[in-house]
Amino acid sequence: MNSILWERPPVRLSISRSKLHVWRVNLDNINYQFKYLISLLSPEEIKSSKKFIFERDRHRYQITHSMKRLILANYLDCDPKCLKFELGKQGKPSLTELQNYLNIQFNISHSHRLILIAITVEDSIGIDIEYNATGISVASLSEIIFSPEEKIIFSSLQSEQEKEQAIFRCWTRKEAFLKACGIGLMIDIANVRVDINKFQEDNIKIFTHSDQVQTIACKIFNLDMSDYYIVVVVIGTFKKKLFYYDAVSICLQKKIVND
């Protein structure tokens, strides 16, 4: 796979069901825009951000939600401050129905210094990014995320590199899938079955407590970020063309300056 080329977004954003937009926010590139971005947050978001103990976590939360507002407002051609969000039955956030005349679906993931926002219309979407440069214990993760069948396949892998790749391939697919379904922590991740040997796959299985199996058709996109980031987007089977945008560029288009 060729590495992704992150482009400047068009001045007028448009999106349809046949398009999937992935936005990258690099926290290292947020500097003079910060004061403006914070001004976009709602009082509830400001209050939530203050609950974080560490400044880095507070900063990431604020940037995540302000950039979410700025990007979505550009699709809807409205003031970012006016956007309202609600939580679904399983806690997945969405735009309120009255504002969301385009039926925009979005999902957000962050790891280390990157935030990714995936956007399409009509079809539910999930994205997961993981940073793999910390020497995470492969053995401990395998006990948590693998189904019994996956553990058997995993045990047959020879090298540590193969095992590490299998771990993160499995982990990101399952997380993105659960987010797309909107069920998050409502199901044990080990009850979701993926094929850890395949680079691409189109079906994911869920095992219930009654040993019944439900196969869900979906499309999995593996994004080539870098040597350290593993990214997966899961969406319905409707054919999509991917576009990759640098989110900081949208700030520049708005001519944001520090007071």
N, C-alpha and C positions, 0 to 999 in steps of 0.2 A: 504494500500500500504506500502511496505517496503521502508525504506529510501535508497536513491541511494548510491551505493558503487563506488566512483570515483577511477579508476584504473590508474596505470602507462601505457602509450601507448606502443605498441610494437616498437622495434627499427626501423623496416621498416613498414611504414604505408601503408595500402591498403584499398580501399573502392570500393564497387559496388553498383548497384541500390538497392539491397536488404538490404543495411546497412544504418543506420542513426547514425552518431557520434555526440555526444554533448560534448563540451569541457568547462570546468570550469576554470576561472581565478579568483583567490581570491587575491584582491589587497593587503590584509594584508600579503601575502606570497611573494610579489615581493620586494626584497631587493637588494642583490648584483648583481642580473641579470639586474637591471634597465639600467645601462650604456650601456650594450650590446644591449638591446632591442631598446633603442633610436637610436642607430646607424643604425638600419634597416629601419627607416622611410625615406620617400622621402622628397625632399625639400618642396613640396606642403603640405605634412602632417605636417611638422615642422611649416610651416607658419600658417596653420589652427589652430594648437594647441596653438599658441601664441595669438590667438584672445580671448581665455577664460580669464575672469577676475580673477576667483578664481583658486588657485594652484591645489586644489583637482580635479577640472574639467579638467584642463590641463593635469594633471598626468593620469587621467583615459582615456582621449582621446589617449594619447601617448601609453599607455599600450594596449589599445584595438586594435589599428591599427598595432602596432609592433607584438603582439601575433597573429593577423590575418595573417600577412605576414609569420611569422615563421611556423605556423601550415600548411597553404596552401602550402608553399614551400616544406614541408616534403612529402606531397602527390605527388607533381609534380616533386620531386627530382631536385630542382633547388635552386639558390641563392635567399633568401627572398628579397633582395634589388632589384632584377630584375623584380619582379612581377609588372604588370600594371593593373589598374582597370578602368572601365568605368561605366557610369550611364545609366540605361535604360530610356525609354521615361517617366516613372513616377518617376525617381530618385533613383531606386533601384540599388545598386552597384553590379558589377560582375567582374570576371576576363575577360580580353580581350580574344577574340575567338582564336587567334593564340597561346596563351600560354595554354589555357584550353583544352588540348587534352583529358582529362578525363571527360569533361563536368561537372565539379564540380559546385554544387549549395551550397551557404552558406547564413547564416543570423546571425545577431548579436544583442544581447540585453544586457542592463546592468541596474542595480539598486543597490543603496547603495554601498556595497563593492564587489559585484560579477559581473563578465562579463561572458556571455554564448555565445558560438559560435557553431551553428548547421551546420553540413555538410553532404551532400549526393551527389549523381550524378543523372543527368537527370531531376529529379522532383523538381519543385520550392518548396521552404521551407520558413517558417516564424517561429520565436521564440519570445516570450515575457516573461520577468521576472519582477515582481513587488515586492517591499519590503513593507510589511504590518505591521509596528510597530510604526506608527506615529499618530494614532488617526485621520485618514482622515475622513472627514465628509461624511457619507454614503448618507445623503439626497442630498447634493450638487452633488455628483457623479452620483446618480441615474437619475437626471434630464438631465445629459449630455449624458450618454452612452446608456440608455435603449430606445428601441423602444416602441411604445404605448402598444403593447401586453405584452412586458416584464415588463412594469410598473405595469400592472394589476396583474401579477403573483407576482411581488416583494411586492406589497402592502398587499398581503395575508400572507406574512411571519410574524411569530410571534416574534421571538427573534432577538436581535441585532446581535448575532453571525451568525444566518442564513442569515440575510441581508448582513452582511459584506462578508460572504463567497460567496453569490450570486453576489455581486458587483465585487469582484475580479475574480471570475470564468468567468463572462461575459466579463469583461474588457480585461483580458489576452487572451481569445479566439478570441475576435474581433481584437485586435491588431496583434496577430500572424497571423490570417487569412488575414488581409489586407496587411501585409508584405509579406506573401507567394504569394499573387496575384500581388504584386508589385504596388498597387494603393495607399497605405499609406494614406496621407491626402486628396486624390482626392475625397473621398466619406465621407459623414457624418457617424460617427460611429453608430449613432442611426438608420441608414438605414440598418445595418447588424443585422440579427436576429439569435440568438442562443437559446438553451433551457437551461435556468438557473437552472432548477430543476435536470438536468441529469449530472452525473459525467462524462459520456462518451457520445459522439454523433458523427455521421459520415457525417452529412449534415449541411451546413450553407446556409442561405437564404439572398439575397440582395434585398431590395426594392428600386425601382427606383422612380423618381419624377412622373412618369406617372402611378404609382400604380401597375406596373408590378412586378412580383416576379421571380427571377432567383435562382434556387436551385443548389448549387455547391457541388458535392461529394468530400469529403476530409477525411483525417484521423487526429484525434486530440489525442495528447499524453499529459496527465497531469503528470508532473514530481514532485515527492515527494522530495522537497529540505529540508525544515525545517519548523518550526512553523511560521517563518516570511516571507519566500519567496514563492511566487506563480508563477509557471512556466508552460507554455503551448507551445507545438510545433505543428504546423499545416503543413501538407504535403499532396500530392496526395494520391490516394487510393492504389498505389502499395505497397505490403506488405513489411514492414521494420523490421529489428531486431536492437534494440538500443544498443549502446555501450557508456559508460560514461568514459571520460578521464580527468585526472588532467593536465591542461595545463602547470603548473609550472614544471612538470616532464620532459617535452620536452626540457626545458632549461637545466636541469641537464644532460640529455643525450648528449647534445651538449658540456658539460663540460665548461659552461660559468663561467668565473671568473672575478672578479673586477681587473682592472689594478693596 
